[in-house]
Amino acid sequence: MKLLMAMYLFMCCSVSFADEVSDLRDLARLSQDYRELAIDCLIEVKTNKTNGWEGEVCEKYKKFSTTGLQSFKVETEAATSAFKEYSKSDGATKNRVKRGLKQLVLIQENAESIRNITSKIKAELQK
């Protein structure tokens, strides 16, 4: 009975631990999508200066930056906290921790890029 209980707990924990790294992977992909949206908006602003924020892509980006960005930050903070807890656990493997850290770096790099692109968009609109 104890063996079955231990195996059940191990299986549950393994699935839970896998989720932390998967969540980071999903957020890294999402951050890349948001970065591409910001790039597309910057290109639209540079090529259609008369439209300003009125272009289709920039409307999507503006909507993301006013509503989606906050929820993305909250999700990222929650996933990061869960991953930190996982990385300190006994069930953490070196490879999974490496993969999780790689995803965290990708998310941070994309977030930095989005901030820089947003500054460029605003500067372009002020010209």
Contacts in CASP RR format, 6 or more apart in sequence:
PFRMAT RR
TARGET T0000
AUTHOR 0000-0000-0000
METHOD contacts of the structure
MODEL  1
MKLLMAMYLFMCCSVSFADEVSDLRDLARLSQDYRELAIDCLIEVKTNKT
NGWEGEVCEKYKKFSTTGLQSFKVETEAATSAFKEYSKSDGATKNRVKRG
LKQLVLIQENAESIRNITSKIKAELQK
13 91 0 8 1.000
16 86 0 8 1.000
17 86 0 8 1.000
17 89 0 8 1.000
17 91 0 8 1.000
17 92 0 8 1.000
17 96 0 8 1.000
18 96 0 8 1.000
19 82 0 8 1.000
20 79 0 8 1.000
20 82 0 8 1.000
20 83 0 8 1.000
20 85 0 8 1.000
20 86 0 8 1.000
20 100 0 8 1.000
21 83 0 8 1.000
21 86 0 8 1.000
21 96 0 8 1.000
21 99 0 8 1.000
21 100 0 8 1.000
21 103 0 8 1.000
23 79 0 8 1.000
23 82 0 8 1.000
23 83 0 8 1.000
24 79 0 8 1.000
24 80 0 8 1.000
24 83 0 8 1.000
24 100 0 8 1.000
24 103 0 8 1.000
24 104 0 8 1.000
24 107 0 8 1.000
25 99 0 8 1.000
25 100 0 8 1.000
25 103 0 8 1.000
27 72 0 8 1.000
27 75 0 8 1.000
27 76 0 8 1.000
27 79 0 8 1.000
27 103 0 8 1.000
27 107 0 8 1.000
28 103 0 8 1.000
28 106 0 8 1.000
28 107 0 8 1.000
28 110 0 8 1.000
30 72 0 8 1.000
31 72 0 8 1.000
31 76 0 8 1.000
31 106 0 8 1.000
31 107 0 8 1.000
31 110 0 8 1.000
31 111 0 8 1.000
31 114 0 8 1.000
32 106 0 8 1.000
32 110 0 8 1.000
34 64 0 8 1.000
34 69 0 8 1.000
34 72 0 8 1.000
34 110 0 8 1.000
34 114 0 8 1.000
35 110 0 8 1.000
35 113 0 8 1.000
35 114 0 8 1.000
35 117 0 8 1.000
37 57 0 8 1.000
37 60 0 8 1.000
37 61 0 8 1.000
37 64 0 8 1.000
38 61 0 8 1.000
38 113 0 8 1.000
38 114 0 8 1.000
38 117 0 8 1.000
38 118 0 8 1.000
38 121 0 8 1.000
39 117 0 8 1.000
40 57 0 8 1.000
40 61 0 8 1.000
41 57 0 8 1.000
41 58 0 8 1.000
41 60 0 8 1.000
41 61 0 8 1.000
41 117 0 8 1.000
41 121 0 8 1.000
42 117 0 8 1.000
42 120 0 8 1.000
42 121 0 8 1.000
42 124 0 8 1.000
44 51 0 8 1.000
44 55 0 8 1.000
44 56 0 8 1.000
44 57 0 8 1.000
44 58 0 8 1.000
45 51 0 8 1.000
45 52 0 8 1.000
45 53 0 8 1.000
45 58 0 8 1.000
45 121 0 8 1.000
45 124 0 8 1.000
45 125 0 8 1.000
46 124 0 8 1.000
48 55 0 8 1.000
49 124 0 8 1.000
49 127 0 8 1.000
51 58 0 8 1.000
52 58 0 8 1.000
52 125 0 8 1.000
53 59 0 8 1.000
53 62 0 8 1.000
53 125 0 8 1.000
58 121 0 8 1.000
61 121 0 8 1.000
65 118 0 8 1.000
76 107 0 8 1.000
76 111 0 8 1.000
80 104 0 8 1.000
83 100 0 8 1.000
83 104 0 8 1.000
86 92 0 8 1.000
86 96 0 8 1.000
86 97 0 8 1.000
87 97 0 8 1.000
87 100 0 8 1.000
END
